Amino acid sequence: MSTPEFIRAIRAGAGQQLLLLPGVTAVVIDDEDRVLLGRRADTGRWSVIGGIAEPGEQPATTAVREVYEETAVRCVPERVVLVEMLAPIVYPNGDVCQFQDLTFRCRATGGEARPHDGELLEVAWFGMSELPPLERFALERVRRALLDEPTWFEPAEVGAADGNPG
């Protein structure tokens, strides 16, 4: 994913120190219960669609925007599937980020799946028995999006509210 301009501005002053960023993942399902995946230009691997929320942007709006920008597919978020703080990532240039990911299950409503903004090499719909190899991050989000379960999140540690975990 390309770095948003507001992140570049923050980096100009903050340097490479850890930035906590709001990330959104969209697991898009069509009327045939297929999952929309994109093959990423940066890694060459298939994955779910996602990106960084813009300042002031609601997470569901981020999901809709990212799906359309990357795949030309229109969608509607149906529910939050997962809320998770990911491990910090150190990029090749030394920048450090940690993403708080909100994953949405979305229903496709239109458009024709195709690479739309240069971040993806390919875009395709896959049935669950036809999924290409996926990293654990993507596979777990697809799996949870297809379950009829409450939103998953890491439970708070006992005593966390008073600053004394455990």
C-alpha positions as CSV (number, residue, x, y, z in Angstrom):
1,M,0.0,0.0,0.0
2,S,1.3,3.4,-0.8
3,T,1.9,5.8,2.2
4,P,-0.8,8.4,2.6
5,E,0.3,12.0,2.5
6,F,-0.7,12.7,6.1
7,I,1.6,9.9,7.3
8,R,4.5,11.4,5.2
9,A,3.8,14.7,7.0
10,I,3.9,13.1,10.4
11,R,7.1,11.2,9.5
12,A,8.8,14.4,8.5
13,G,8.6,15.5,12.2
14,A,8.5,12.2,14.0
15,G,11.3,10.4,12.2
16,Q,11.2,6.6,12.2
17,Q,9.7,6.2,15.7
18,L,6.7,3.9,16.3
19,L,3.5,5.3,14.9
20,L,0.1,3.7,16.0
21,L,-2.1,3.7,12.9
22,P,-5.8,2.8,12.3
23,G,-5.9,0.0,9.8
24,V,-9.0,-1.4,8.2
25,T,-9.5,-4.8,6.5
26,A,-12.4,-5.7,4.3
27,V,-13.5,-9.3,3.6
28,V,-15.8,-8.8,0.7
29,I,-18.3,-11.5,-0.2
30,D,-20.4,-11.7,-3.3
31,D,-23.8,-13.2,-4.0
32,E,-22.2,-16.6,-4.7
33,D,-20.4,-16.6,-1.3
34,R,-17.0,-16.0,-3.0
35,V,-14.3,-13.9,-1.3
36,L,-12.6,-11.0,-3.1
37,L,-8.8,-11.2,-3.0
38,G,-6.1,-9.1,-4.5
39,R,-2.5,-10.2,-5.4
40,R,-0.4,-7.4,-3.8
41,A,2.2,-5.6,-6.0
42,D,4.6,-5.3,-3.1
43,T,4.8,-9.0,-2.1
44,G,3.2,-10.9,-5.0
45,R,0.9,-12.7,-2.5
46,W,-2.9,-12.9,-2.4
47,S,-4.6,-11.2,0.5
48,V,-7.7,-9.5,1.7
49,I,-8.2,-5.8,0.9
50,G,-7.3,-3.1,3.4
51,G,-5.6,0.2,4.1
52,I,-5.2,3.1,6.5
53,A,-8.0,5.4,7.6
54,E,-7.7,9.0,6.6
55,P,-8.0,11.6,9.4
56,G,-11.6,12.0,10.5
57,E,-12.8,9.0,8.4
58,Q,-15.1,6.5,9.9
59,P,-13.7,2.9,9.7
60,A,-16.6,1.6,7.6
61,T,-16.1,4.4,5.1
62,T,-12.4,3.5,4.9
63,A,-13.3,-0.1,4.1
64,V,-15.6,1.0,1.3
65,R,-13.0,3.5,-0.1
66,E,-10.1,1.0,0.0
67,V,-12.1,-1.8,-1.7
68,Y,-13.2,0.6,-4.5
69,E,-9.8,2.2,-4.9
70,E,-7.9,-1.1,-5.1
71,T,-10.4,-3.4,-6.9
72,A,-13.2,-1.2,-8.5
73,V,-15.7,-3.2,-6.6
74,R,-18.5,-1.4,-4.6
75,C,-19.4,-2.9,-1.3
76,V,-21.4,-2.3,1.9
77,P,-20.0,-3.2,5.3
78,E,-22.3,-5.6,7.2
79,R,-20.6,-6.1,10.5
80,V,-17.3,-5.8,12.4
81,V,-15.6,-9.2,12.5
82,L,-12.5,-8.6,14.4
83,V,-10.6,-5.9,16.4
84,E,-6.9,-6.5,16.9
85,M,-3.7,-4.7,17.8
86,L,-1.1,-6.1,15.4
87,A,2.6,-6.5,16.2
88,P,4.9,-3.6,15.3
89,I,6.3,-3.7,11.8
90,V,9.7,-2.3,10.8
91,Y,9.8,-1.3,7.1
92,P,12.9,-1.6,5.0
93,N,13.5,2.2,5.3
94,G,13.5,1.8,9.1
95,D,10.0,3.3,9.8
96,V,8.2,1.5,12.6
97,C,4.4,1.2,12.6
98,Q,1.8,-0.7,14.6
99,F,-1.7,-1.1,13.2
100,Q,-4.9,-1.4,15.1
101,D,-7.0,-3.4,12.6
102,L,-10.7,-3.4,12.4
103,T,-11.9,-6.1,10.0
104,F,-15.3,-5.7,8.3
105,R,-17.4,-8.4,6.5
106,C,-18.7,-6.6,3.5
107,R,-21.2,-7.5,0.8
108,A,-20.3,-6.7,-2.8
109,T,-22.9,-4.5,-4.5
110,G,-21.5,-3.7,-7.9
111,G,-18.4,-3.0,-10.0
112,E,-16.2,-5.4,-11.9
113,A,-13.2,-6.8,-10.0
114,R,-10.0,-5.6,-11.5
115,P,-6.8,-3.9,-10.3
116,H,-7.7,-0.2,-10.0
117,D,-5.0,1.9,-8.4
118,G,-1.7,0.0,-9.0
119,E,-1.5,-1.6,-5.5
120,L,-2.7,-5.0,-6.8
121,L,-1.4,-7.1,-9.7
122,E,-4.6,-9.2,-9.9
123,V,-8.0,-9.2,-8.4
124,A,-10.3,-12.3,-8.3
125,W,-13.2,-14.0,-6.6
126,F,-12.5,-17.3,-4.8
127,G,-14.8,-19.9,-3.4
128,M,-13.8,-21.2,0.0
129,S,-12.6,-24.5,-1.5
130,E,-10.6,-22.5,-4.1
131,L,-8.6,-20.1,-2.0
132,P,-5.0,-19.5,-3.1
133,P,-2.3,-19.8,-0.4
134,L,-2.9,-17.0,2.1
135,E,-0.8,-15.7,5.0
136,R,-2.3,-16.4,8.5
137,F,-3.4,-12.7,8.8
138,A,-5.7,-13.0,5.7
139,L,-6.9,-16.6,6.2
140,E,-8.0,-15.8,9.8
141,R,-10.0,-12.8,8.7
142,V,-11.7,-14.7,5.9
143,R,-12.5,-17.5,8.3
144,R,-14.0,-15.2,11.0
145,A,-16.0,-13.2,8.4
146,L,-17.8,-16.4,7.4
147,L,-18.7,-17.4,10.9
148,D,-21.9,-16.3,12.6
149,E,-20.1,-15.2,15.8
150,P,-19.7,-12.0,17.8
151,T,-16.9,-9.7,17.0
152,W,-13.5,-11.1,18.1
153,F,-11.2,-9.0,20.3
154,E,-8.4,-9.7,22.8
155,P,-10.0,-9.5,26.3
156,A,-8.7,-6.9,28.7
157,E,-6.2,-8.1,31.3
158,V,-7.5,-8.2,34.9
159,G,-6.6,-4.9,36.6
160,A,-5.8,-3.1,33.3
161,A,-8.1,-0.2,34.2
162,D,-6.1,0.7,37.3
163,G,-2.7,0.3,35.5
164,N,-1.9,-3.0,37.2
165,P,-2.2,-5.8,34.7
166,G,-2.8,-9.2,36.1
